[in-house]
Amino acid sequence: MADAVLIMQTIGNPDKYSLTSLGEKNADVDEVGNGVTNKNALAIQQYKLGLVDILPVQNR
């Protein structure tokens, strides 16, 4: 869940929080290639809850 929180913090307050280039690549788990968005944080939360079987999310 910390990963999802960091993604949201990075989106909400980019002056204070940031991801490394590897972190951005690893965080891009939904619509891969579209960058890090709140949909990535949601996908991670869904994975942790068992609603998604594998990351990156396939065929949504």
C-alpha positions as CSV (number, residue, x, y, z in Angstrom):
1,M,0.0,0.0,0.0
2,A,2.9,2.3,0.6
3,D,3.6,2.2,-3.2
4,A,0.1,3.4,-3.9
5,V,0.4,6.2,-1.3
6,L,3.7,7.4,-2.8
7,I,2.1,7.5,-6.3
8,M,-0.7,9.6,-5.0
9,Q,1.7,11.9,-3.1
10,T,3.8,12.3,-6.2
11,I,0.8,13.3,-8.3
12,G,-0.7,15.5,-5.6
13,N,2.5,17.3,-4.5
14,P,5.3,16.9,-7.0
15,D,7.4,19.6,-5.4
16,K,7.8,17.5,-2.3
17,Y,7.5,13.9,-3.6
18,S,9.1,12.3,-6.6
19,L,9.9,8.9,-8.1
20,T,13.2,7.8,-9.6
21,S,13.1,6.8,-13.3
22,L,13.1,3.1,-12.1
23,G,10.3,3.9,-9.7
24,E,8.3,5.5,-12.5
25,K,8.8,2.4,-14.7
26,N,7.8,0.1,-11.8
27,A,4.8,2.2,-10.9
28,D,3.4,2.1,-14.4
29,V,1.2,-1.0,-14.0
30,D,-2.1,0.1,-15.6
31,E,-2.2,1.2,-19.3
32,V,1.6,0.7,-19.4
33,G,3.3,3.4,-21.3
34,N,0.9,6.2,-20.4
35,G,3.0,7.3,-17.4
36,V,2.2,7.2,-13.7
37,T,-1.4,8.2,-12.9
38,N,-3.9,7.6,-10.2
39,K,-5.1,4.5,-12.1
40,N,-1.7,2.9,-11.3
41,A,-2.3,3.5,-7.5
42,L,-5.8,2.0,-7.9
43,A,-4.4,-1.1,-9.7
44,I,-1.8,-1.6,-6.9
45,Q,-4.6,-1.4,-4.3
46,Q,-6.7,-3.8,-6.3
47,Y,-3.8,-6.2,-6.5
48,K,-3.2,-6.1,-2.7
49,L,-6.9,-6.8,-2.1
50,G,-6.8,-9.8,-4.5
51,L,-9.1,-8.2,-7.1
52,V,-6.4,-8.2,-9.7
53,D,-4.3,-11.3,-10.2
54,I,-1.2,-9.9,-11.9
55,L,0.6,-6.6,-12.5
56,P,0.8,-5.0,-14.9
57,V,-2.9,-5.1,-15.4
58,Q,-3.8,-6.8,-18.7
59,N,-6.8,-6.1,-20.9
60,R,-8.9,-3.6,-19.0
